[in-house]
Amino acid sequence: MKIIRILILMAVWTAHFANAQSFKPAANPEKVLAELRKTSQATTSIQASFTEEKYLAVLKEPEKSSGLFYYQQKDKMRWEQRTPSKYIILINGEKLRVQEGNKEKNVGQAGRMAAQIKELMIGLVNGDFQQNKGFSSGVLEDGDQYQIVLTPVNRRLKNVYAKITMNFSKSSLRLKELSFFEKGGDKSIMKFQQEKFNQPIAENLFKDL
């Protein structure tokens, strides 16, 4: 289903694609997780522009898109793709809305899977991924980054993802890369620029498509 696929491929912000082979197990994983949790809890809002590259097995070159991203603690998120086509995903508490072009889509048929994806996406932003029982987690590091590897243990999620990786800057403890690796071999990498943290965001951005 297209809505589910877009929800799976959407996400947050990143600046550098690091080679996973350069990472090794973190010396103190619990300390790393505690520091990341502290930073995320102190983040009340995020605004950023993004570019996304989707690497599909059937294509030689990645599909590229761009747009704007907004998050407000603790359960509001707007992912607004502007090019090459308009696509908006809006999360406001328990509400999930999707608009393609100028037409709102019916997401009720997405059922439990959409709810799980919504919970996951918010969790990746606000740090609640550490409590998500649908994944096991590993903590790696290289010279200037930490990498969290989430491996699905939930049956539904295992049917979609092979793993999800998140790279955080050691200096700022901010998420610098978010990558989704699908079971079928496709992957999606998000890169965010012009990030602003803890700045006011107009409330209508989380209400109006």
Residue frames as qw, qx, qy, qz and C-alpha x, y, z in Angstrom:
[[0.000, 0.889, 0.459, 0.000, 0.00, 0.00, 0.00],
 [0.423, 0.606, -0.032, 0.673, 1.42, 3.36, -1.02],
 [0.365, -0.833, 0.065, -0.410, 0.54, 5.14, 2.23],
 [0.870, -0.462, 0.116, 0.126, 2.37, 2.52, 4.27],
 [0.792, 0.244, 0.065, 0.556, 5.39, 2.70, 1.96],
 [0.156, 0.759, -0.045, 0.631, 5.60, 6.48, 2.27],
 [0.602, -0.753, 0.096, -0.247, 5.29, 6.26, 6.05],
 [0.925, -0.206, 0.089, 0.306, 8.09, 3.73, 6.12],
 [0.669, 0.351, 0.084, 0.650, 10.39, 5.80, 3.93],
 [0.039, -0.890, -0.035, -0.452, 9.74, 9.19, 5.53],
 [0.715, -0.448, -0.336, 0.418, 11.74, 10.55, 8.43],
 [0.385, -0.860, -0.130, 0.307, 13.84, 13.02, 10.11],
 [0.220, 0.948, -0.228, -0.042, 17.22, 14.72, 9.45],
 [0.882, -0.177, 0.233, 0.370, 20.78, 13.75, 8.45],
 [0.120, 0.927, -0.238, -0.264, 23.96, 15.33, 7.10],
 [0.130, 0.631, -0.750, -0.152, 26.54, 12.62, 6.35],
 [0.963, 0.036, -0.123, -0.238, 26.32, 9.01, 5.16],
 [0.245, -0.665, 0.702, -0.071, 28.92, 7.09, 7.15],
 [0.620, 0.234, -0.733, -0.157, 30.25, 3.68, 6.26],
 [0.817, -0.467, 0.020, -0.337, 28.74, 1.23, 8.74],
 [0.915, 0.080, -0.284, 0.275, 31.89, -0.88, 8.56],
 [0.306, 0.522, -0.382, 0.699, 33.85, 1.88, 10.30],
 [0.547, -0.570, 0.168, -0.589, 31.78, 1.50, 13.46],
 [0.450, 0.090, -0.848, 0.265, 32.62, -0.76, 16.38],
 [0.514, -0.621, -0.592, -0.005, 30.71, -1.60, 19.60],
 [0.113, -0.822, 0.131, -0.542, 30.55, 1.39, 21.94],
 [0.346, 0.247, -0.729, 0.536, 32.69, 1.22, 25.06],
 [0.069, 0.203, 0.692, -0.689, 29.83, 2.34, 27.31],
 [0.099, -0.370, -0.705, -0.597, 26.47, 1.83, 25.53],
 [0.276, -0.699, -0.641, 0.157, 24.30, 2.63, 28.55],
 [0.252, -0.550, -0.086, 0.791, 26.03, 5.99, 28.99],
 [0.063, 0.012, 0.540, 0.839, 25.53, 6.78, 25.30],
 [0.196, -0.534, -0.753, -0.331, 21.82, 6.00, 25.49],
 [0.312, -0.693, -0.475, 0.443, 21.44, 8.07, 28.65],
 [0.203, -0.390, 0.136, 0.888, 23.12, 11.07, 27.01],
 [0.051, -0.193, -0.657, -0.727, 20.97, 10.77, 23.88],
 [0.256, -0.630, -0.733, -0.033, 17.84, 10.48, 26.01],
 [0.280, -0.612, -0.286, 0.682, 18.77, 13.62, 27.97],
 [0.090, -0.195, 0.354, 0.910, 19.27, 15.63, 24.77],
 [0.149, -0.351, -0.750, -0.541, 16.02, 14.46, 23.20],
 [0.284, -0.661, -0.661, 0.214, 14.04, 15.25, 26.35],
 [0.213, -0.575, -0.107, 0.782, 15.41, 18.80, 26.30],
 [0.060, 0.006, 0.557, 0.828, 14.30, 19.29, 22.67],
 [0.346, 0.458, 0.551, -0.606, 10.89, 20.94, 22.51],
 [0.635, 0.697, 0.197, -0.270, 10.79, 21.56, 18.77],
 [0.500, -0.214, 0.585, 0.602, 12.67, 20.97, 15.51],
 [0.555, 0.764, 0.121, -0.306, 12.42, 22.74, 12.16],
 [0.412, -0.404, 0.640, 0.507, 14.50, 21.73, 9.12],
 [0.665, 0.530, -0.266, -0.454, 14.61, 21.40, 5.38],
 [0.694, -0.237, 0.678, 0.059, 15.41, 17.95, 4.04],
 [0.539, 0.454, -0.562, -0.432, 16.53, 16.00, 1.04],
 [0.790, -0.139, 0.559, -0.208, 15.85, 12.30, 0.72],
 [0.358, 0.454, -0.726, -0.372, 17.42, 9.62, -1.45],
 [0.861, -0.026, 0.394, -0.321, 15.65, 6.30, -2.00],
 [0.086, 0.463, -0.832, -0.293, 17.79, 3.49, -3.33],
 [0.852, 0.151, 0.256, -0.431, 15.60, 0.95, -5.07],
 [0.616, -0.200, 0.717, 0.257, 16.87, -2.38, -6.38],
 [0.608, 0.550, 0.549, 0.163, 15.12, -1.83, -9.70],
 [0.267, 0.960, 0.032, 0.079, 16.74, 1.56, -10.36],
 [0.744, 0.234, -0.174, 0.601, 20.37, 2.46, -11.07],
 [0.147, 0.358, -0.209, 0.898, 20.09, 5.97, -9.65],
 [0.099, -0.367, -0.746, 0.546, 18.37, 6.96, -6.38],
 [0.064, -0.759, -0.509, -0.402, 15.04, 8.74, -6.36],
 [0.302, -0.024, -0.324, 0.896, 15.43, 12.21, -4.86],
 [0.204, -0.785, -0.497, -0.308, 12.94, 14.43, -3.08],
 [0.283, 0.096, -0.358, 0.884, 13.01, 17.47, -0.82],
 [0.341, -0.706, -0.466, -0.409, 10.81, 19.44, 1.50],
 [0.145, -0.568, 0.377, -0.717, 10.29, 20.71, 5.05],
 [0.610, -0.249, -0.739, 0.142, 10.10, 18.97, 8.41],
 [0.271, -0.560, 0.247, -0.742, 8.57, 20.11, 11.71],
 [0.604, -0.265, -0.735, 0.157, 8.36, 18.47, 15.12],
 [0.266, -0.580, 0.249, -0.729, 6.91, 19.72, 18.40],
 [0.126, 0.087, -0.906, 0.394, 7.19, 17.86, 21.68],
 [0.411, -0.388, 0.822, 0.067, 5.91, 15.32, 22.24],
 [0.503, 0.244, 0.826, 0.073, 3.61, 13.97, 19.57],
 [0.456, 0.812, 0.183, -0.315, 3.29, 16.48, 16.71],
 [0.451, -0.297, 0.591, 0.600, 5.08, 16.08, 13.40],
 [0.591, 0.730, 0.132, -0.318, 4.72, 17.42, 9.87],
 [0.507, -0.205, 0.638, 0.543, 6.65, 15.89, 6.97],
 [0.475, 0.768, 0.203, -0.379, 6.01, 17.99, 3.86],
 [0.568, -0.016, 0.572, 0.592, 7.55, 16.80, 0.61],
 [0.271, 0.753, 0.074, -0.595, 7.50, 19.60, -1.96],
 [0.508, 0.615, -0.483, -0.361, 9.50, 18.16, -4.87],
 [0.036, 0.020, 0.609, 0.792, 9.19, 16.30, -7.16],
 [0.365, -0.492, -0.599, -0.517, 5.55, 16.13, -6.02],
 [0.334, -0.465, 0.310, -0.759, 3.50, 17.34, -3.08],
 [0.711, -0.250, -0.657, -0.036, 3.02, 14.86, -0.26],
 [0.206, -0.552, 0.405, -0.699, 2.24, 15.70, 3.37],
 [0.632, -0.290, -0.712, 0.098, 2.13, 13.43, 6.42],
 [0.222, -0.573, 0.216, -0.759, 0.68, 15.08, 9.51],
 [0.581, -0.282, -0.732, 0.217, 0.76, 13.57, 13.02],
 [0.211, -0.487, 0.227, -0.817, -1.02, 15.35, 15.85],
 [0.557, -0.242, 0.601, -0.519, -1.42, 13.15, 18.90],
 [0.596, 0.106, 0.792, -0.073, -3.56, 10.18, 17.88],
 [0.606, 0.711, 0.197, -0.298, -4.47, 11.72, 14.53],
 [0.454, -0.229, 0.626, 0.591, -2.69, 10.73, 11.32],
 [0.537, 0.747, 0.230, -0.319, -3.49, 12.54, 8.06],
 [0.516, -0.141, 0.580, 0.614, -1.97, 12.15, 4.60],
 [0.452, 0.783, 0.139, -0.403, -2.34, 14.40, 1.57],
 [0.573, -0.026, 0.585, 0.573, -1.10, 13.57, -1.93],
 [0.155, 0.439, 0.443, 0.766, -1.20, 16.44, -4.40],
 [0.248, -0.244, 0.153, -0.925, -4.22, 18.42, -3.24],
 [0.758, -0.251, -0.387, -0.461, -6.26, 15.42, -2.14],
 [0.403, -0.477, 0.658, -0.421, -6.41, 13.97, 1.36],
 [0.501, 0.127, -0.839, -0.167, -6.03, 10.19, 1.50],
 [0.809, -0.422, -0.022, -0.408, -8.08, 7.80, 3.60],
 [0.235, 0.491, -0.796, 0.266, -5.61, 6.22, 6.03],
 [0.715, -0.270, 0.374, -0.525, -8.19, 4.33, 8.05],
 [0.957, 0.210, -0.136, -0.148, -7.63, 1.26, 5.89],
 [0.409, 0.593, -0.627, 0.296, -3.95, 1.21, 6.88],
 [0.843, -0.416, -0.311, -0.140, -5.03, -0.10, 10.28],
 [0.755, -0.628, 0.056, 0.181, -2.63, -1.30, 12.95],
 [0.762, 0.125, 0.126, 0.622, 0.44, -1.11, 10.75],
 [0.177, 0.733, 0.095, 0.650, -0.04, 2.62, 10.18],
 [0.543, -0.814, -0.007, -0.207, -0.42, 3.11, 13.93],
 [0.860, -0.329, 0.105, 0.375, 2.83, 1.22, 14.55],
 [0.579, 0.396, 0.141, 0.699, 4.66, 3.24, 11.90],
 [0.120, -0.851, -0.090, -0.504, 3.31, 6.49, 13.39],
 [0.718, -0.694, 0.053, 0.026, 4.49, 5.46, 16.85],
 [0.834, -0.042, 0.138, 0.532, 7.89, 4.51, 15.46],
 [0.403, 0.614, 0.124, 0.667, 8.41, 7.78, 13.58],
 [0.322, -0.868, 0.024, -0.377, 7.55, 9.92, 16.59],
 [0.847, -0.501, 0.091, 0.154, 9.76, 7.69, 18.74],
 [0.757, 0.224, 0.087, 0.608, 12.73, 8.17, 16.42],
 [0.148, 0.732, 0.034, 0.664, 12.36, 11.93, 16.83],
 [0.423, -0.764, 0.115, -0.474, 11.66, 12.28, 20.54],
 [0.045, 0.518, -0.794, 0.314, 13.93, 9.51, 21.81],
 [0.764, -0.155, 0.380, -0.497, 11.19, 7.06, 22.77],
 [0.771, 0.360, -0.501, -0.160, 12.74, 4.49, 20.41],
 [0.121, 0.411, -0.820, 0.379, 14.68, 3.30, 23.45],
 [0.463, -0.013, 0.684, -0.564, 11.43, 2.01, 24.95],
 [0.720, 0.299, -0.256, -0.572, 10.02, 0.55, 21.73],
 [0.661, -0.229, 0.705, -0.118, 9.59, -3.18, 22.32],
 [0.828, 0.522, 0.129, -0.160, 9.26, -3.79, 18.60],
 [0.595, 0.683, -0.363, 0.219, 13.04, -3.51, 18.20],
 [0.800, -0.432, -0.024, 0.415, 16.24, -4.68, 19.81],
 [0.207, 0.966, -0.131, 0.084, 19.02, -2.09, 19.80],
 [0.833, -0.097, -0.026, 0.544, 22.79, -2.03, 19.52],
 [0.078, -0.980, 0.063, 0.170, 25.15, 0.89, 20.15],
 [0.809, 0.198, 0.120, 0.540, 28.22, 1.44, 17.94],
 [0.110, -0.939, 0.049, 0.323, 30.72, 4.28, 17.56],
 [0.745, 0.395, 0.027, 0.537, 33.49, 5.63, 15.38],
 [0.457, 0.070, -0.201, 0.863, 35.73, 8.68, 15.78],
 [0.082, -0.018, 0.125, -0.989, 33.02, 11.35, 15.83],
 [0.608, -0.147, -0.271, -0.732, 29.66, 9.56, 15.74],
 [0.413, -0.035, 0.841, -0.348, 27.51, 7.12, 17.65],
 [0.458, 0.034, -0.628, -0.628, 25.34, 4.70, 15.70],
 [0.556, 0.005, 0.647, -0.522, 22.17, 3.10, 17.05],
 [0.292, 0.088, -0.828, -0.471, 21.09, -0.02, 15.16],
 [0.622, 0.032, 0.440, -0.647, 17.46, -1.02, 15.59],
 [0.185, 0.093, -0.925, -0.318, 16.61, -4.59, 14.57],
 [0.648, -0.191, -0.089, -0.732, 12.90, -5.50, 14.46],
 [0.053, -0.069, 0.968, -0.235, 11.63, -8.28, 16.70],
 [0.543, 0.350, 0.414, -0.641, 7.93, -7.54, 16.14],
 [0.567, 0.217, 0.757, 0.242, 6.55, -9.86, 13.44],
 [0.398, 0.848, 0.349, -0.033, 4.81, -7.12, 11.47],
 [0.011, -0.929, 0.283, 0.238, 7.84, -4.86, 11.49],
 [0.516, -0.352, 0.713, 0.318, 10.17, -7.74, 10.59],
 [0.607, 0.485, 0.608, 0.165, 8.16, -8.18, 7.41],
 [0.290, 0.949, 0.117, 0.050, 9.06, -4.60, 6.42],
 [0.003, -0.911, 0.405, -0.080, 12.48, -3.70, 7.84],
 [0.826, 0.149, -0.427, 0.336, 15.83, -5.47, 7.98],
 [0.520, -0.400, -0.347, 0.670, 17.12, -2.71, 10.27],
 [0.066, 0.952, 0.144, 0.260, 17.07, 1.02, 10.97],
 [0.669, -0.112, -0.209, 0.705, 20.27, 2.92, 11.76],
 [0.084, -0.977, -0.144, -0.131, 20.67, 6.33, 13.37],
 [0.660, 0.150, -0.196, 0.709, 23.95, 8.23, 13.49],
 [0.294, -0.934, -0.202, 0.024, 24.42, 10.90, 16.16],
 [0.359, 0.712, -0.322, 0.509, 27.17, 13.49, 16.40],
 [0.668, -0.274, -0.517, 0.460, 29.32, 12.90, 19.47],
 [0.236, 0.080, -0.195, 0.949, 29.78, 16.65, 19.95],
 [0.350, -0.166, -0.036, -0.921, 26.14, 17.75, 19.72],
 [0.243, 0.131, 0.919, -0.281, 24.33, 14.43, 20.38],
 [0.555, 0.450, 0.077, -0.695, 21.98, 15.40, 17.53],
 [0.778, 0.253, 0.572, 0.061, 20.73, 12.90, 14.98],
 [0.012, 0.625, -0.447, -0.641, 22.83, 13.31, 11.81],
 [0.339, 0.209, -0.762, -0.510, 21.63, 10.38, 9.74],
 [0.659, 0.066, 0.585, -0.468, 18.57, 8.17, 9.65],
 [0.315, 0.314, -0.756, -0.479, 18.56, 5.19, 7.30],
 [0.808, 0.044, 0.385, -0.444, 15.87, 2.59, 6.67],
 [0.101, 0.326, -0.887, -0.310, 16.93, -0.78, 5.27],
 [0.791, 0.057, 0.056, -0.606, 13.97, -2.72, 3.96],
 [0.770, -0.141, 0.619, -0.055, 13.69, -6.48, 3.93],
 [0.800, 0.534, 0.270, 0.044, 13.66, -6.54, 0.14],
 [0.710, 0.030, 0.171, 0.683, 16.99, -4.70, -0.14],
 [0.158, 0.783, 0.198, 0.568, 15.80, -1.12, -0.76],
 [0.475, -0.409, -0.389, 0.676, 17.02, 1.67, 1.51],
 [0.051, 0.885, 0.266, 0.380, 16.18, 5.29, 2.21],
 [0.555, -0.183, -0.253, 0.771, 18.54, 7.98, 3.54],
 [0.044, -0.930, -0.337, -0.138, 17.39, 11.35, 4.85],
 [0.512, 0.039, -0.129, 0.848, 19.58, 14.45, 4.99],
 [0.146, -0.895, -0.420, 0.031, 18.48, 17.57, 6.88],
 [0.429, 0.250, -0.048, 0.867, 19.78, 21.10, 6.65],
 [0.120, -0.447, 0.009, -0.887, 19.14, 24.45, 8.35],
 [0.517, -0.444, -0.725, 0.101, 17.99, 22.83, 11.58],
 [0.173, -0.512, 0.234, -0.808, 16.47, 25.02, 14.28],
 [0.485, -0.256, -0.810, 0.208, 15.86, 23.65, 17.76],
 [0.270, -0.534, -0.602, 0.529, 13.52, 24.83, 20.51],
 [0.040, 0.072, -0.142, -0.986, 12.06, 27.67, 18.42],
 [0.499, 0.353, 0.475, -0.633, 8.31, 28.52, 18.24],
 [0.060, 0.086, 0.834, 0.541, 6.33, 26.80, 15.46],
 [0.465, -0.026, -0.092, -0.880, 2.94, 28.00, 14.22],
 [0.501, 0.016, 0.774, -0.388, 0.24, 25.71, 15.62],
 [0.726, 0.471, 0.066, -0.497, -1.64, 25.57, 12.30],
 [0.338, 0.539, -0.741, -0.216, 1.24, 23.58, 10.76],
 [0.040, -0.087, 0.979, -0.180, 0.11, 20.60, 12.84],
 [0.441, 0.387, 0.603, -0.540, -3.59, 21.10, 12.07],
 [0.588, 0.678, 0.055, -0.437, -3.91, 22.09, 8.41],
 [0.771, 0.088, 0.506, 0.377, -2.79, 20.09, 5.39]]
